[in-house]
Amino acid sequence: MPGPRKRTTLREVAEATGLSTAAVSYALRGQHVSKETEERVRRAAEELGYEADPIARALASGRTSMVGVVAGDLSDLWQQRLSTAIGRELLAHDRYALILDAGGDPERELKLARQLRDQRVDGLVVSPLDPSAEGWAQLAEALPVVSVGDSLSCAKRTAGEVLFDNRAGIDTVLEYLKGRGHRRIAVLTPTARATPDRPADVYVQEAAQRLGLEARMLPCPQALPEATAVARGVLADGERPSAVFCFSDSIAYGVYAAVRELSLWVGQDVSVVGYDDHPVSQLLTPALTSVGWDRQEIVAAASGLVLAAIDGKRVRRKREVVVPRLYERESVAEVN
């Protein structure tokens, strides 16, 4: 049985072209040589089957071409789409995304981020589960970090942040529900009990108090079986809320499942509002009212900020704020 094919070396390309290894290296990177020399070297490299050794290139340049993308919880379908889109955008710029899932655990998220740092990724994009955690400050000192969703309050030297205007989104939803006659609202949030002070959760209490609403906050996982179980408990309660506001559409799908189990009807017996407006939400019966964000704007901003920091380029703004939009559909009833 033949052994593995030997990798063609840079020295062999140099011998074939009559150039030094340094000149060949420059030519393959398109630097410091004439166009004619660059084309001659690339042609020889292709004929010899030369492929750059990624480890050697990383050692020489200090770059790995890898960007870490840490998702808070990939049980959330919207986060799946966002992480995939960021990975594709980075690939379009010859960078490769290492996408990791924190599974809704703030401590695991920081641990994963540190592991990516230790593996010498060039930068990091993170959707922080605990944006106030002190560990982000150390990470931001070690490599370019871009946060998506919330600001890393303890990190003063991030490469940038793409913030969701959650205050505006929450105000819009609660004002809309009040306008439809709802007063008792259950709010299902993926926030862990260990991190109860996330900005969006605080905004709910502030807005509810201002609007004179009774808003009961309940932690809720984003995976469908667990979300269904939490929703079942909320809806089977003797004082069932007239509306359920879910901090992700994935949680709202669990509410729909629980409603069906209890022989109730969304848009009649209970109203439901989601957050992030996943495409599946338009296919439900009735279609889900949800707050949406411009995903492409988020992807372009986050990728642009981390790539600029990696390449040492200045950017005009290191903070981008994404404005929400309420997509009104049939899942919210009017209460008399």
N, C-alpha and C positions, 0 to 999 in steps of 0.2 A: 504494500500500500504506500503510495507516495506521501511524503511528509507535507506539512503546511507550506504554502508558497512564501518564499522569502520576500520581505518588503524591500522595494527599491529604495536606495538611500539617496540623500542629497548629493553625496560625493560622486555617485555614479552618473547623475545628471550633469554634474560639473565636468566630469571626464568626457562625456559625450559631446558637450558644447565647447570644450576648451576654455572654460571660465573657472574662476575660483568659486568655492562653495559660498562665500559671502555674496558674490555677484549674482549667483543663481538664487539665493535666498531673497535678495532685493528684487530680482526680476519677477519671482513668483508672487511677491507682495505688491508689485507695480510701483516700486520706489527706486529712485536714484539711478535708473538705467534708461537707455533710449527705448522707444517703442519697438524698434526692430529687434533689439536684444531681448526685450520682454517676450515678444512673439516667438522668437527662436527657442528660448528656454521653455516656454509653455508647450511648444510643439514637441520638444524632446522629452519633456516630463510625461506628456500624454502617451507618446510612443513607448516609453519604458515602463508605463504603468505606475508612475510615482504618485504617492499620496502623502500629504504632510502628516507627520506623527502628531496627533493632537496633544499628547502629554508633553513632548519636547517643545511644541509651539507654546504651550501654556507656561512652561518653565522659563522659556526665553522672553516671553512678552509680559508675563505676570497676569495674563488674561486666560480665562477658560472658555469664553463665549457662552457661558451658562448664566442664566438669571433664575433665581429662586422665586417661585410664586406660591405663597402659603395661603390657602383658602381656609376660612374659619370653619366651614362645615359643608362638605360636598354632598350631604344629604339634601341640601337646598338646590333645586334644579336651576335656579337663576345663577347661583354661584358656579355651578358646573359650566353654564354657558359663558359666563364672564371669564373664568380661568382659561377655558379653551380659546376664547377670542384673544386674550392677552398672549397666550402661547403662539398663536398663529401670527399675530402682529409682530412679535419678537422674531419669529422665524423669517418673516419678510425682510428683516434687517440683519440676517445671518447670526442671530442669537438663538439659543435653545433654552426652552423653559423646563425647569424641574418643578412640576406641580405636586405639592404635598397637601394632605388633608388633615387639619387639626381635629376634626370630628367633634367640634363644639367645645373643646377643652382648652381654656386659656393657657394653662401650664404646658400642655403638649405643643401648643402653637409656638410658644417661646423656645421650647426645646428643639423643635424642628427648624426654627429660624437660626438657632445657634449652630445646628448641624450643617446647615447650608453654608453658613459663614465659614465653618471649619473646612468644608469641602471646596473653599475658594471660589464660590460663585462670584460673578462680577458685580451683581446687584441683587436687590430683593424687593419684591412687590408683595405687600401683605394686607389682608383685610382683618384688622385687629379685633379679637374677641374682647380683650381688655386693653383699650387704648391708653389707660393710665398706668399700666404696668411699668415699673422702673427699668426692666430689662431691655426695653426698646432703646433707651438712651445709649447703652453700651454698644448695641448692634449698629446704631446709626453712626457711631464714631468709627466703626471698623469697616463699613462698606456703604455704598449708596442704598438708602431705604426709602421706598415710596409707599405711603399708606393710602388705602382706598376705603372710603366710607367715613371713618372718623380720624381726627387728628391724634397723633401720638403726643399726648400732653407733656410727658417727661422728656421727650427727645427734642433737643433744640437745634439739631443739625441734620435733619432729614434732607434727602435729595428733593423731596416734594410731597405734596398730598393732593389727592382728588377727593374732595369732601362731598357728601350727600347733604343737601339742605333738608335734613330730617325735621327740623322745626316747622318749615313750610309744609312738608308733606303731612305731618301729624295734624297741624292746624287745619289743613284742607279737609282731611278725612273727618275729624271730629266736628268741624263746623257743618260739613255736609250731612253727617248723621243727625246732628241736632236739628238742622233744617228739615229733615225728613221725620222729625218727631221722636227720635230715640233719646232716652235719658239714662237707661241702665245698659252699660256696654262692658263686655269682657274683652280684655286685650291680651292676646297670646303672644309672648315674646320668646325668642330663642336664647335670650340672655340667661347665663347660669346664675344660680343662687349665690355663687361666690363673687360675682361681679354685678351687683344690683344697680350701680350708679352709671351705667352707660348713658351717654347723652340722650339718645332717643327715648329711653325709658323715663328719664327725668322730664323730658318735654311733654310726655303724655300726661303726667300728673299736673304739670303747670297748666296745660291747655284745658284739661278737664275741670280744674278748679275755676279757671277764668270763665268757662262756658256754663258752669253749673251742672256738670254731668257727673254721674257715678261711674267711674272707670276702675274696674278690678283687674289688676295686672297678675298674670299667671305665667310662670316659666313653662315652655313647651318645646320639646324636641322637634326637629324638622323632618325626620324620617316618618313616612306615612303611618305605620302601625302605632308608633308612640304618639304622634299628633292626634290620631283618631281616638286613642284612649283618653288623652287629656280633654279633648273636645266632648267626648261622651260624658265625662264627669261634669263638665260645665253645663251641658244642655239637659242633663237628667236632674239637675239641681231644682229644688222646689221653687226657687226664685230665679228662673231662667232669664238671662239677659235678652233684650230684644235684638241686640246686634253683637256680632263678634268681629273685632278688628284684629287681623293677623299680621304679624311683622314679617311675613314672607308668604308668597302664594303657596309654597309647599305646605305650610301649616294650614292654610285655608283648604287645601285638598283633604286634609284630615277632618276638618269640620264638615265638609260635604259628605264624607264617608260616615261620620257619626250621625249626621242628620238623617241619612238614608236608613241606618240601623234602627233609629228611634222612630221611624215612620213619620218624620216631619218633612217640611218643605222649605228649602232655601228660597228667600224672597217672599215667603208668606209667613211661616211660623217663626223664622229667625232670619235676620239679614247678616250678610257676610261681606267684609271688605278685605282685600289682600294688599300685599306690598311687593313691588318689583315688576309686576305685570309680565309674567311668563307667557309665551305664546299659547300654551295649553289652556290658560285661563279663559280664552275666548271660545274654547270648544266645549266647556262645561254646560250643563243644563240646570239652572240658567247660567249664562255667562257671568263671570266674576268681575265685579267692580274692583279696581286695583289702582294703586299708585305706580306709575312707571317712570323710568329714567332713560336717558339717551345712552344706551349701552356703548354705541360706537364712540361717543364723546368720551366716555369713561376710559375705554380701551386706548384710544389715541392719546389721551392726556397722561395716563399712567405709564404707558410704554415710552412715550416721548420724554417724560421726566427721567425715568431710570436710564434710558439710553444716553441722554444728554449728560447725565452725571458720570456714567461710565466712560464716556469719550472726553470728559473734561470740558464740555461746552456750556456756555452760559445760556440761561433761559430767561425770557422776559418776566414770567411769573412762575413761582414755585408752588402756588396754591390755586387750584381750580375748584370751583363750586358748581355742582350739577343741580339744576333746578328740577323739581318733580312735576308730574302732570297726573291729574286724576282722570282715569278712564271709567266713566259711568256706564254700567251695564245693568242687567236685570236682577242682580243678587241682593239689592237693597229695596225693602218695601217702605212705604210711607205709613207711619203709625199715627193714628188719630188720637 
